[in-house]
Amino acid sequence: MSPRLRFTELAAVAAAGLFLLSWGALHTAWYDDDEIVDTPVYETYGTAIEDGAVPYRDIEPEYPPGALPAFVVPALLSSDQEGFRYAFEWLMALCGVAAVVLTAVTLRGLRATRARTVAALALVGAFPLLLGSVVLTRFDLYPAALVAGAVAALVHGRHRLGFGVLGAAVAVKLYPVVLVPLALAYAWRLRGRREAIVCLAVLAAIVSAAFLPFVAVDPGGVAHSLGHQLSRPLQIESLGSALYLAAHQLAGIGVEVRSGHGSQNLHATGTAVTAILLSAIQVVALVWIWLRRPGSAEELVRWSAAALVAFVALGKVLSPQFLIWLVPAVVLVAAATPALLLAGALLLTQLWFPSRYWELVRDLDAVPAGLVLARDVVLVGLLLALVRDSRRVAARSR
């Protein structure tokens, strides 16, 4: 065993331990106060399926079919709400450990220095302490771990495996689809068109295997689930909403909060247009990133991180748990600034969610509104930092 490999293994074990300690700390002190949880919704889905309900026909999950194991497994392992949450948390903790280990595997493939490896794994191991208790009660560590596995496989040259795992991630929570064009370009440049087509076919087969059984039973139910997500209005935590809230505080423009689509959303003159405009900017940014066509593993991880940040920062919906998606991707980037900005965004989120969330929703309080705007601006800064660093690396490689 080479010294580099042994060091990476030891660092991965230490980071996994740090993650579990961080996970345990979320059950203490202020982390345990004023929680806003989604586990009762998950329990409803899991219990109904356990009792024989067919998803998308008898019940209406708002998530893709790949997410169902995150609800069904805890239901099978428990008999009441408390037991469900206990089982669910352990399942997510395992996903978190997997994300830590897979991040270490990717860093090994990137031939990262020891300092870079320690810094990256320290952040991915300790990030629950920065983001807070939302990590415990959302299933986003599940797709994040799959994305980490897909990137690890691609970096190590296992392209078909990587596309298969990426397909599984898409089937769990649609957001990893923004990585597909980058992964396809990477496989094409390294292995040629034929291999890229085979990889894309593997991904399509995995996604189809997850969706088609439910489409066959009730296509309308599946379409409703997808449409429910795509048709969401301007959520109160998004960048567009944060700008409206700032205008409300500074200029007194009228705004209103309405609940719907499983979130609290901002309504005012022009918010519908703002949501469309923000989505258009998001798409333009993503297309521009996809056209970068990464030709090395370092470029792949940088542009992948940029794509995920663009999707989160510029979307019309920006829930706190979305930041979980960014952690395993951004820590891989060989630069300090993106990691520091990510840590800042995580901490700014915890400063208002969940403790001040209802002050924001009910009172449009200036303090949480300012924190939301600051977090969203930091995420935009993170995107700009990733784009700048990626272009610099690409220029050096030519």
Rosetta blueprint (number, residue, H / E / L):
1 M L
2 S L
3 P H
4 R H
5 L H
6 R H
7 F H
8 T H
9 E H
10 L H
11 A H
12 A H
13 V H
14 A H
15 A H
16 A H
17 G H
18 L H
19 F H
20 L H
21 L H
22 S H
23 W H
24 G H
25 A H
26 L L
27 H L
28 T L
29 A H
30 W H
31 Y H
32 D H
33 D L
34 D L
35 E L
36 I L
37 V L
38 D L
39 T H
40 P H
41 V H
42 Y H
43 E H
44 T H
45 Y H
46 G H
47 T H
48 A H
49 I H
50 E H
51 D L
52 G L
53 A L
54 V L
55 P E
56 Y L
57 R L
58 D L
59 I E
60 E L
61 P L
62 E L
63 Y L
64 P L
65 P H
66 G H
67 A H
68 L L
69 P H
70 A H
71 F H
72 V H
73 V H
74 P H
75 A H
76 L H
77 L L
78 S L
79 S L
80 D L
81 Q H
82 E H
83 G H
84 F H
85 R H
86 Y H
87 A H
88 F H
89 E H
90 W H
91 L H
92 M H
93 A H
94 L H
95 C H
96 G H
97 V H
98 A H
99 A H
100 V H
101 V H
102 L H
103 T H
104 A H
105 V H
106 T H
107 L H
108 R H
109 G H
110 L L
111 R L
112 A L
113 T L
114 R H
115 A H
116 R H
117 T H
118 V H
119 A H
120 A H
121 L H
122 A H
123 L H
124 V H
125 G H
126 A H
127 F H
128 P H
129 L H
130 L H
131 L H
132 G L
133 S H
134 V H
135 V H
136 L H
137 T H
138 R L
139 F L
140 D L
141 L H
142 Y H
143 P H
144 A H
145 A H
146 L H
147 V H
148 A H
149 G H
150 A H
151 V H
152 A H
153 A H
154 L H
155 V H
156 H L
157 G L
158 R L
159 H H
160 R H
161 L H
162 G H
163 F H
164 G H
165 V H
166 L H
167 G H
168 A H
169 A H
170 V H
171 A H
172 V H
173 K L
174 L L
175 Y H
176 P H
177 V H
178 V H
179 L H
180 V H
181 P H
182 L H
183 A H
184 L H
185 A H
186 Y H
187 A H
188 W H
189 R H
190 L H
191 R H
192 G L
193 R H
194 R H
195 E H
196 A H
197 I H
198 V H
199 C H
200 L H
201 A H
202 V H
203 L H
204 A H
205 A H
206 I H
207 V H
208 S H
209 A H
210 A H
211 F H
212 L H
213 P H
214 F H
215 V H
216 A H
217 V H
218 D L
219 P H
220 G H
221 G H
222 V H
223 A H
224 H H
225 S H
226 L H
227 G H
228 H H
229 Q H
230 L H
231 S L
232 R L
233 P L
234 L L
235 Q E
236 I L
237 E L
238 S L
239 L H
240 G H
241 S H
242 A H
243 L H
244 Y H
245 L H
246 A H
247 A H
248 H H
249 Q H
250 L H
251 A H
252 G L
253 I L
254 G L
255 V L
256 E E
257 V E
258 R E
259 S E
260 G E
261 H L
262 G L
263 S E
264 Q E
265 N E
266 L E
267 H E
268 A L
269 T L
270 G L
271 T H
272 A H
273 V H
274 T H
275 A H
276 I H
277 L H
278 L H
279 S H
280 A H
281 I H
282 Q H
283 V H
284 V H
285 A H
286 L H
287 V H
288 W H
289 I H
290 W H
291 L L
292 R L
293 R L
294 P L
295 G L
296 S L
297 A H
298 E H
299 E H
300 L H
301 V H
302 R H
303 W H
304 S H
305 A H
306 A H
307 A H
308 L H
309 V H
310 A H
311 F H
312 V H
313 A H
314 L L
315 G L
316 K L
317 V L
318 L L
319 S L
320 P L
321 Q L
322 F H
323 L H
324 I H
325 W H
326 L H
327 V H
328 P H
329 A H
330 V H
331 V L
332 L L
333 V L
334 A L
335 A L
336 A H
337 T H
338 P H
339 A H
340 L H
341 L H
342 L H
343 A H
344 G H
345 A H
346 L H
347 L H
348 L H
349 T H
350 Q H
351 L H
352 W H
353 F L
354 P L
355 S L
356 R L
357 Y H
358 W H
359 E H
360 L H
361 V H
362 R H
363 D H
364 L L
365 D L
366 A H
367 V H
368 P H
369 A H
370 G H
371 L H
372 V H
373 L H
374 A H
375 R H
376 D H
377 V H
378 V H
379 L H
380 V H
381 G H
382 L H
383 L H
384 L H
385 A H
386 L H
387 V H
388 R H
389 D H
390 S H
391 R H
392 R H
393 V H
394 A H
395 A H
396 R H
397 S H
398 R L
